[in-house]
Amino acid sequence: MKNWLICCAAWLFVQPFAIAGIPIQFWTLDNGARVYLMEVQGLPMVDIQLEFDAGSRRDGKELNGLAQATAMMLGKGVRAQYGMPALDENQLGEAWADLGASAGASVSNDRMSLSLRSLTRPELLDQAVALAARQLSSPSFPDDVWKSERERWIASLRESQTKPNVIASEAFAKAVYGTHPYGQDADETSLRLIEPSHMKTFHARYLVPCRAKISIVGALNKAQATEKLTQLLRGLPSNTSCELLPLVEEVQALSAAKRVDMPFESAQAHVFIGQPGIARQHPDFLALTVGNYVLGGGGFVSRLTDQVREKRGLSYSVYSYFSPGQHAGAFTVGLQTRPDQAQQAIEVATQVVRDFVKEGPSNAEMQAAKDFLIGGFALRLDSNRKLMDNLSNIAWFDLPLDYLDTWTTNVQKLTALDIQQAFARNLQPERMVTVVLGAAAP
């Protein structure tokens, strides 16, 4: 994913500050946009992030890549507006550089995220918000630029198909998700179908104020934030009815185990094992997060590393993780090994998962996981950028406003039995997908 991004002065990215007791303020603007504010007055700067239900799951079956293309093209030019002349990509870049501010757009499976970072000096912030408002509401989607960017994108996709890890991970996603949008990727065929007219329609349908969730971290109070957001959103259609968007199908559970063997000339076999996991709002999310630290997320102290790497020398690196989203994201075990060791590595890793689902962690493993996760929690919140990542997730997934304040307590409450039961409810080791690239079939 290419994001349009002009960097601020580097020091803005790294200044730490005290985080204890920063409340999250919430309110709804007159246009329906929902706002979440963490007022941090330590630095004269602000981060603003707008989230829309306009991720790749909204692409459409024949237009994979449309959301990503739309986000990319937001920074390639703006139309004339409010008596101001049109600007091309170079002129936009120069304008952002002059302000020492930055704007960007990115797309995940679920959401399109639009960001703004600026100093809060009034003369700079006003100009930055005005410029961001133009990119948000009046992108020009120039046809010649899109054709050029599309060819670069296609060339990048072709190059990626020479990389074994990319090929294996794409095959794994398709095997886990089936026809669900989470398993569909842009390819040359879909990109050649996308035109600026599709981007304009996508933009008009999904980027409307009443569907926005806005997170703000920085030196603005509620009144100032409301004023700036009103300016930022003013060019978007405010009279659009906010009917519910069409539901996206849920990820279907796997009915049986499946193995996909892919021949490939490689010094290492690439292995992925897994299944659909959970959505982010699932009540077992925290228990699975803590438990996965023990299983395969804790690096050299995880069970997978101990059994696959340390005791048998089958892989330099082995790991597991959950990737929950609006829908059930994949649970994944990944490793690389010598082709002649692939089958043994798969058997050992699968047995480790099976044992963990059956037995859960020991009390000692549980305490070590808690100590590490709780001890490192403050490091997840020691900058504006990290606070924004947490705040935007609270906003997007409608988590409680005190989620960060209660996180440590909720982790402490978990028991080894809680972990075992959560894994048993959500993982079925006998019905997982195994993708193996670069090793002979067993």
Secondary structure, DSSP 8 states (H G I E B T S, - for coil): ---------GGGGT-----TT---EEEE-TTS-EEEEEE--SSSEEEEEEEES-SGGGS-TT-TTHHHHHHHHTTSEE--BTTB--EEHHHHHHHHHHHT-EEEEEE-SS-EEEEEEEE--HHHHHHHHHHHHHHHH-B---HHHHHHHHHHHHHHHHHHTT-HHHHHHHHHHHHHHTTSGGG----HHHHHH--HHHHHHHHHHH--GGG-EEEEEES--HHHHHHHHHHHHTTS-SS---------------SS-EEEEE----SSEEEEEEEE---TT-TTHHHHHHHHIIIIISGGGSHHIIIIIITT---S-EEEEE---SS--EEEEEEEE-GGGHHHHHHHHHHHHHHHHHH---HHHHHHHHHHHHHTGGGGGSSHHHHHHHHHHHHHTT--TTHHHHHHHHHHH--HHHHHHHHHHH--GGG-EEEEESS---
